[in-house]
């Protein structure tokens, strides 16, 4: 995965959920997997879904971090640097 979060896109399907919904779903997946009662095939499906959600969440966090860095940027004179942000 590229370090340039602005050019990264969340994995297909995972971007439909908000960050908060994704983390709730990830929590539910972890609880199900930790239960150890699932058949192997279902466990693999949940694991794959979890990986997609985690990757999408990382992209969102990277983008948010980039936006914060842009907002906090100052020039050599200590004045805020203002420019349009392309999200």
C-alpha positions as CSV (number, residue, x, y, z in Angstrom):
1,X,0.0,0.0,0.0
2,X,1.2,3.5,-0.9
3,X,2.1,6.0,1.8
4,X,0.3,8.7,-0.2
5,X,-3.2,8.4,1.4
6,X,-4.6,11.0,-0.9
7,X,-4.1,8.7,-3.9
8,X,-5.3,5.6,-2.1
9,X,-8.9,4.5,-2.2
10,X,-10.6,2.4,0.3
11,X,-11.1,-1.2,-0.8
12,X,-14.3,-1.9,-2.7
13,X,-17.4,-2.3,-0.5
14,X,-15.6,-1.2,2.6
15,X,-16.0,2.5,1.7
16,X,-19.8,2.3,2.0
17,X,-19.6,2.3,5.8
18,X,-18.6,5.2,7.9
19,X,-15.4,5.0,10.0
20,X,-17.5,4.4,13.1
21,X,-19.7,1.8,11.4
22,X,-16.5,0.0,10.2
23,X,-15.0,-0.1,13.6
24,X,-18.3,-1.5,15.1
25,X,-18.4,-4.1,12.4
26,X,-14.7,-5.0,13.0
27,X,-15.4,-5.4,16.7
28,X,-18.3,-7.8,15.9
29,X,-16.1,-9.8,13.6
30,X,-13.4,-10.1,16.2
31,X,-15.9,-11.3,18.8
32,X,-17.3,-13.9,16.4
33,X,-13.8,-15.2,15.4
34,X,-12.7,-15.3,19.0
35,X,-15.7,-17.4,19.9
36,X,-14.2,-20.3,18.0
37,X,-17.6,-21.8,17.1
38,X,-17.6,-21.0,13.4
39,X,-16.8,-23.3,10.6
40,X,-13.5,-22.7,8.8
41,X,-15.1,-21.3,5.6
42,X,-17.2,-18.8,7.6
43,X,-14.2,-17.8,9.6
44,X,-12.2,-17.1,6.4
45,X,-15.1,-15.0,5.0
46,X,-15.2,-12.9,8.2
47,X,-11.4,-12.6,8.3
48,X,-11.4,-11.3,4.7
49,X,-14.2,-8.8,5.5
50,X,-12.2,-7.7,8.5
51,X,-9.1,-7.1,6.5
52,X,-11.0,-5.0,3.9
53,X,-12.6,-2.9,6.7
54,X,-9.2,-2.4,8.4
55,X,-7.6,-1.3,5.2
56,X,-10.4,1.1,4.5
57,X,-10.2,2.5,8.0
58,X,-6.4,3.0,7.6
59,X,-7.0,5.0,4.4
60,X,-9.5,7.2,6.2
61,X,-7.2,7.7,9.1
62,X,-4.3,8.6,6.8
63,X,-6.4,11.1,5.0
64,X,-7.6,12.7,8.3
65,X,-4.0,12.9,9.5
66,X,-3.0,14.6,6.2
67,X,-5.8,17.1,6.6
68,X,-4.8,17.9,10.2
69,X,-1.2,18.4,9.1
70,X,-2.4,20.8,6.4
71,X,-4.4,22.8,8.9
72,X,-1.5,23.1,11.3
73,X,1.1,24.1,8.7
74,X,2.8,27.5,9.1
75,X,5.2,29.4,6.9
76,X,8.7,30.4,8.1
77,X,7.2,33.6,9.6
78,X,4.8,31.6,11.7
79,X,1.7,32.5,9.6
80,X,-0.8,29.8,8.8
81,X,-0.4,28.4,5.3
82,X,-3.8,28.5,3.6
83,X,-4.6,26.5,0.5
84,X,-7.5,24.5,-0.9
85,X,-7.6,20.9,0.3
86,X,-8.5,18.3,-2.2
87,X,-10.1,15.4,-0.3
